[in-house]
Amino acid sequence: MVLCHKGSKGAERIAAAWARNRGVAQVLFRPNWNAYAKAAPFRVNDEMLRTRLRGVILFGGGGIGLNLAEKAERKGLHVARIAAEGPEAALAQARARKAAQGMRQAA
């Protein structure tokens, strides 16, 4: 097993600490903000998907994570979705779904 992540706060940092404590190898994919500006995290998603991933675990449901999940599913990869809880999480997920729909329509 290898953990691929962007080193973001929250679930990714927790996963990285979990991997470090268990001796699981990690590959860090950093967004290149200077080269790609706002598109940088989406470019990193594409870069991660070019590796030999076996699956994706999505915590919550922000737009960048949803982008990764949708692209992974299109490639036939397993995507495990771990939902956030509470009213604020539901609102964030609704906003992310709306943003993802807009991205799909623009493409």
Backbone as CSV, one residue per row, in Angstrom:
resi,resn,N_x,N_y,N_z,CA_x,CA_y,CA_z,C_x,C_y,C_z
1,MET,0.839,-1.166,0.000,0.000,0.000,0.000,0.890,1.236,0.000
2,VAL,0.443,2.232,-0.748,1.105,3.532,-0.791,0.013,4.588,-0.662
3,LEU,0.225,5.557,0.204,-0.724,6.655,0.374,-0.286,7.813,-0.516
4,CYS,-1.149,8.211,-1.450,-0.906,9.378,-2.298,-1.818,10.496,-1.804
5,HIS,-1.249,11.669,-1.576,-2.051,12.785,-1.078,-1.364,14.105,-1.408
6,LYS,-2.097,15.208,-1.129,-1.586,16.549,-1.430,-1.045,17.255,-0.194
7,GLY,-1.102,16.612,0.959,-0.594,17.230,2.183,-1.494,18.306,2.750
8,SER,-2.757,18.295,2.369,-3.697,19.296,2.854,-4.024,19.080,4.327
9,LYS,-4.610,20.094,4.930,-5.046,19.983,6.317,-6.221,19.013,6.405
10,GLY,-6.544,18.619,7.608,-7.715,17.780,7.833,-7.425,16.314,7.597
11,ALA,-8.297,15.678,6.825,-8.227,14.229,6.622,-6.901,13.780,6.006
12,GLU,-6.351,14.582,5.107,-5.084,14.178,4.478,-3.941,14.174,5.487
13,ARG,-3.904,15.149,6.365,-2.857,15.166,7.406,-3.031,14.006,8.371
14,ILE,-4.267,13.695,8.708,-4.534,12.559,9.598,-4.095,11.263,8.917
15,ALA,-4.429,11.109,7.644,-4.019,9.917,6.898,-2.500,9.818,6.808
16,ALA,-1.838,10.949,6.604,-0.370,10.951,6.518,0.245,10.528,7.849
17,ALA,-0.303,11.009,8.960,0.201,10.608,10.282,-0.037,9.123,10.515
18,TRP,-1.202,8.638,10.110,-1.518,7.215,10.224,-0.495,6.391,9.445
19,ALA,-0.224,6.797,8.215,0.730,6.067,7.370,2.136,6.102,7.964
20,ARG,2.561,7.265,8.423,3.890,7.408,9.015,4.048,6.493,10.236
21,ASN,3.033,6.451,11.096,3.090,5.617,12.302,3.094,4.124,12.006
22,ARG,2.643,3.748,10.818,2.572,2.331,10.450,3.596,1.930,9.392
23,GLY,4.468,2.855,9.039,5.501,2.549,8.056,4.977,2.394,6.642
24,VAL,3.839,3.004,6.339,3.262,2.938,4.994,3.909,4.032,4.145
25,ALA,4.363,3.667,2.967,4.992,4.625,2.054,3.994,5.698,1.637
26,GLN,4.506,6.906,1.399,3.665,8.029,0.981,4.268,8.713,-0.235
27,VAL,3.394,9.197,-1.099,3.809,10.029,-2.229,3.023,11.327,-2.111
28,LEU,3.749,12.428,-2.013,3.135,13.734,-1.845,3.049,14.430,-3.209
29,PHE,1.851,14.838,-3.577,1.610,15.567,-4.819,1.260,17.000,-4.448
30,ARG,2.139,17.941,-4.753,1.930,19.347,-4.396,1.397,20.124,-5.600
31,PRO,0.339,20.913,-5.410,-0.145,21.771,-6.491,0.904,22.827,-6.860
32,ASN,1.081,23.070,-8.137,1.996,24.101,-8.613,1.185,25.373,-8.872
33,TRP,0.999,26.138,-7.791,0.172,27.339,-7.863,0.741,28.370,-8.830
34,ASN,2.061,28.492,-8.917,2.672,29.492,-9.802,2.390,29.196,-11.273
35,ALA,2.413,27.938,-11.636,2.212,27.571,-13.037,0.739,27.505,-13.430
36,TYR,-0.128,27.031,-12.509,-1.510,26.736,-12.897,-2.580,27.536,-12.149
37,ALA,-2.175,28.378,-11.219,-3.105,29.223,-10.449,-4.233,28.382,-9.855
38,LYS,-5.474,28.788,-10.086,-6.620,28.096,-9.484,-6.804,26.679,-10.005
39,ALA,-6.247,26.374,-11.156,-6.373,25.029,-11.722,-5.384,24.041,-11.101
40,ALA,-4.457,24.537,-10.281,-3.377,23.690,-9.737,-3.871,22.429,-9.033
41,PRO,-4.851,22.493,-8.130,-5.258,21.256,-7.466,-5.922,20.263,-8.410
42,PHE,-6.587,20.762,-9.445,-7.203,19.868,-10.424,-6.131,19.186,-11.278
43,ARG,-5.061,19.921,-11.581,-3.930,19.334,-12.307,-3.283,18.231,-11.483
44,VAL,-3.184,18.458,-10.162,-2.610,17.435,-9.280,-3.497,16.198,-9.280
45,ASN,-4.815,16.386,-9.303,-5.716,15.236,-9.405,-5.387,14.412,-10.645
46,ASP,-5.205,15.099,-11.764,-4.875,14.398,-13.013,-3.543,13.670,-12.890
47,GLU,-2.572,14.325,-12.257,-1.255,13.702,-12.067,-1.365,12.437,-11.208
48,MET,-2.143,12.522,-10.134,-2.319,11.338,-9.284,-2.974,10.202,-10.054
49,LEU,-3.946,10.538,-10.883,-4.656,9.498,-11.630,-3.800,8.867,-12.722
50,ARG,-2.706,9.516,-13.103,-1.795,8.906,-14.083,-0.905,7.846,-13.438
51,THR,-0.851,7.824,-12.105,-0.106,6.776,-11.414,-0.970,5.525,-11.380
52,ARG,-0.450,4.463,-10.813,-1.188,3.195,-10.798,-2.026,3.069,-9.516
53,LEU,-2.991,3.979,-9.363,-3.868,3.936,-8.199,-4.752,2.696,-8.260
54,ARG,-5.089,2.185,-7.099,-6.032,1.059,-7.009,-7.398,1.556,-6.573
55,GLY,-7.437,2.747,-5.977,-8.698,3.298,-5.502,-8.488,4.661,-4.881
56,VAL,-9.603,5.294,-4.520,-9.601,6.627,-3.941,-10.518,6.604,-2.725
57,ILE,-10.075,7.256,-1.655,-10.932,7.462,-0.496,-11.191,8.958,-0.406
58,LEU,-12.454,9.329,-0.460,-12.855,10.732,-0.442,-13.502,11.047,0.899
59,PHE,-12.918,11.971,1.641,-13.468,12.423,2.909,-14.194,13.737,2.679
60,GLY,-15.444,13.792,3.058,-16.225,15.003,2.828,-16.681,15.053,1.384
61,GLY,-16.634,16.205,0.786,-17.091,16.283,-0.591,-16.876,17.631,-1.217
62,GLY,-15.727,18.250,-1.000,-15.424,19.514,-1.643,-15.254,19.347,-3.144
63,GLY,-15.273,20.438,-3.868,-15.209,20.394,-5.324,-13.972,19.710,-5.879
64,ILE,-12.820,19.931,-5.270,-11.581,19.317,-5.762,-11.616,17.814,-5.520
65,GLY,-12.094,17.413,-4.351,-12.223,15.986,-4.052,-13.243,15.310,-4.948
66,LEU,-14.370,15.992,-5.191,-15.379,15.424,-6.090,-14.826,15.265,-7.495
67,ASN,-14.014,16.221,-7.920,-13.378,16.134,-9.229,-12.516,14.880,-9.321
68,LEU,-11.720,14.635,-8.287,-10.875,13.438,-8.257,-11.726,12.176,-8.270
69,ALA,-12.780,12.150,-7.462,-13.641,10.970,-7.387,-14.311,10.664,-8.718
70,GLU,-14.845,11.681,-9.366,-15.527,11.472,-10.647,-14.557,10.971,-11.717
71,LYS,-13.371,11.551,-11.769,-12.379,11.107,-12.757,-11.925,9.677,-12.464
72,ALA,-11.770,9.359,-11.181,-11.361,7.998,-10.799,-12.435,6.986,-11.193
73,GLU,-13.699,7.328,-10.944,-14.789,6.427,-11.318,-14.836,6.214,-12.823
74,ARG,-14.597,7.275,-13.606,-14.576,7.140,-15.067,-13.480,6.191,-15.529
75,LYS,-12.382,6.125,-14.745,-11.284,5.207,-15.072,-11.555,3.795,-14.560
76,GLY,-12.680,3.604,-13.884,-13.026,2.284,-13.368,-12.416,1.974,-12.006
77,LEU,-11.905,2.995,-11.319,-11.322,2.784,-9.997,-12.411,2.793,-8.933
78,HIS,-12.163,2.057,-7.860,-13.090,2.061,-6.731,-12.945,3.376,-5.977
79,VAL,-14.069,4.003,-5.631,-14.066,5.237,-4.853,-14.898,5.008,-3.599
80,ALA,-14.254,5.117,-2.448,-14.955,5.021,-1.163,-15.213,6.444,-0.689
81,ARG,-16.467,6.750,-0.424,-16.844,8.098,0.006,-17.190,8.070,1.489
82,ILE,-16.455,8.846,2.274,-16.697,8.969,3.704,-17.363,10.328,3.912
83,ALA,-18.638,10.308,4.236,-19.404,11.549,4.347,-19.064,12.295,5.628
84,ALA,-19.020,13.605,5.516,-18.901,14.460,6.698,-20.277,14.499,7.369
85,GLU,-20.319,14.924,8.597,-21.577,14.926,9.333,-21.961,16.330,9.766
86,GLY,-23.228,16.529,10.045,-23.721,17.784,10.577,-24.299,18.689,9.504
87,PRO,-25.035,19.727,9.917,-25.690,20.622,8.951,-24.713,21.408,8.091
88,GLU,-23.572,21.816,8.657,-22.595,22.557,7.854,-21.991,21.664,6.776
89,ALA,-21.801,20.382,7.101,-21.265,19.439,6.122,-22.251,19.243,4.985
90,ALA,-23.537,19.157,5.317,-24.559,18.980,4.282,-24.583,20.183,3.347
91,LEU,-24.459,21.381,3.900,-24.430,22.594,3.085,-23.194,22.610,2.189
92,ALA,-22.043,22.258,2.735,-20.805,22.223,1.944,-20.905,21.206,0.822
93,GLN,-21.499,20.052,1.107,-21.643,19.027,0.080,-22.587,19.493,-1.029
94,ALA,-23.670,20.172,-0.667,-24.601,20.684,-1.675,-23.910,21.707,-2.567
95,ARG,-23.107,22.583,-1.966,-22.361,23.574,-2.750,-21.366,22.893,-3.684
96,ALA,-20.696,21.870,-3.182,-19.709,21.158,-3.999,-20.380,20.453,-5.166
97,ARG,-21.538,19.834,-4.925,-22.255,19.169,-6.021,-22.657,20.183,-7.087
98,LYS,-23.130,21.348,-6.645,-23.527,22.388,-7.592,-22.331,22.854,-8.404
99,ALA,-21.187,23.044,-7.742,-19.981,23.473,-8.445,-19.525,22.402,-9.426
100,ALA,-19.609,21.135,-9.027,-19.199,20.039,-9.914,-20.086,19.966,-11.133
101,GLN,-21.392,20.211,-10.958,-22.294,20.216,-12.102,-21.934,21.332,-13.067
102,GLY,-21.593,22.493,-12.526,-21.178,23.607,-13.373,-19.926,23.288,-14.154
103,MET,-18.963,22.581,-13.509,-17.721,22.204,-14.193,-18.004,21.221,-15.322
104,ARG,-18.921,20.276,-15.074,-19.251,19.285,-16.107,-19.926,19.958,-17.295
105,GLN,-20.813,20.917,-17.031,-21.515,21.606,-18.107,-20.560,22.482,-18.906
106,ALA,-19.564,23.051,-18.247,-18.587,23.907,-18.930,-17.634,23.104,-19.795
107,ALA,-17.431,21.822,-19.449,-16.459,20.983,-20.174,-16.971,20.528,-21.509
